Amino acid sequence: MVHPIVAALVLLSSAANAFIATPLNPASKLPSPSKRFLHIPSLDLDSKSAATAITNIISSILSTADDEASLSPAVEAARQKFWFYFFAGSGAGGIGLSQLPAVFRAAAPSRAAARRGPTKGGSALNAGPLVPLYYSADIALEDVRDVIDKAPSAEIISSRSQNTNYMASKGYIVRNDFIQQMEDGRKRCNPLASYALFDAISSGKGDVVSPVVYNSKLASYRDEGKGVDLIAGDLNGFLAVKVGAFLGLVFCLLIDVGLVAKAGIEGFLS
């Protein structure tokens, strides 16, 4: 649609030229307005009267308005949905995209611990294919048994905590406090096995664990008959939460993109 201000400026320019007595230099003529502003091929303001120019401009405006008015209700509804999905989805999608790297950043400290610290070696913990894939290394079975035996109680960890976290001040077990106690020079525990033990206890629910849950799970892991199997199952549960959160977030982002694309096609390309 031609903007009314643009049309008025064109007409004023034409009217001003009509009152100039001296002939214009042909080389100084402006390009045809139809090439700059309006899609009116027959308009030539240097050779036609202002009345003809007005008629052509009004015709162009009316024809554009007719095109807008001819939109079907379905197309109008699709365009409204497109803009709604676009602006609402861009905010939610931006938040979702920013969270995807966080899933991988959470594994960075554990992966960094995979190649350092003492290890007892031997066979790997049989916990399925996801565990070594997540930690980028196998966890030695003897290292797991060692950290289970040497892990301090929740009360000891809480009493030695130097964390300013509010939950830590209430007796909850924070990951950093646990790892610090396990990497104490007197214990000489394997760092990767220490991270795996806390992940199994937390079940993928964050970096803070209730002292009741911590002591209960640690006691169950110390059962000679089924302790190792329990920690392997809890590790897979931990990874199931991580993978589920990642896939769920990707699915929501794809739904968001699909809604925007569908409304855009129906509103502007159909």
Residue, then its C-alpha position, 0 to 999 in steps of 0.5 A: m500500500v502506498h503511504p499517504i505521506v509519500a503520495a502527498l510529497v509526490l503531488l507537491s513536487s509535481a505542483a511546484n514544477a507546474f509554477i516554475a517558469t524556467p524550463l528544467n534541464p532534462a538531465s536534472k529530472l528525477p526518476s519516474p516515481s513509479k520506479r521509486f515509490l509506486h507501482i504505477p507504470s503509466l504515471d509520468l509526472d513531467s508530462k501529465s497533469a496533477a489531476t491524472a496523477i491523483t487519479n492514478i495514486i487513488s486507484s493504486i491505493l484502492s486496488t491494494a486495499d481491495d487485495e487486503a480486504s479479499l483475504s479469507p477468514a482462514v488466512e487472517a486467522a493463520r496470520q494471527k496465529f503465526w505472529f502469536y506463535f512467533f513471539a511467544g515461541s521465540g521467548a520460550g524457545g530462547i530459554g529452551l535453547s539456552q538450557l540444552p548446553a547445560v545438560f552437557r556442562a553438568a557432565a564436564p566435572s565428571r568427565a574431567a575426573a575420568r583420567r586423574g587420581p588414584t585407581k585400583g584398576g580391574s574390571a569395569l562396573n557393569a552398568g550398561p552402555l550409557v554409563p561409560l558414554y556419559y562419563s567418557a570412561d569405564i568406572a572400575l568396579e573396585d573403585v566403586r567398592d572403595v568409595i562406598d566403603k569410605a564415604p562419610s556420613a551425612e552428619i560428618i559432611s555437613s559438619r565439615s562443609q565450608n559451603t555458603n549454600y542455604m541448603a548446606s546450612k540446613g544439613y543437606i549434602v551438596r555435591n562439592d562438599f561430598i567430592q571434597q571429602m572423598e578427595d581428602g588425601r587420607k582417603r585417596c578415592n578415585p575421583l570418577a567413582s566419587y562423582a558416580l556415587f553422588d550421581a547415583i545417590s541424587s538420581g539426577k535430581g540436582d546437586v543437593v541431596s537430603p541427608v536422610v536419602y543420602n544415609s539411606k542409599l549409602a547403607s543400601y550400597r554397603d549391602e554385600g549381596k546387592g550393593v553394586d547392582l543397586i548403584a548400577g541401577d541408580l546410575n542408569g536411573f540418573l542417566a534416564v532422567k538426564v536423557g529424558a530431560f534433553l529429549g523432552l526439551v528438544f521435542c518441545l523446541l521442534i513443536d514450537v518450530g512446527l507451529v510457527a512454520k505451519a501458521g506461516i505457510e497457511g497465512f503467507l504462502s497458501 
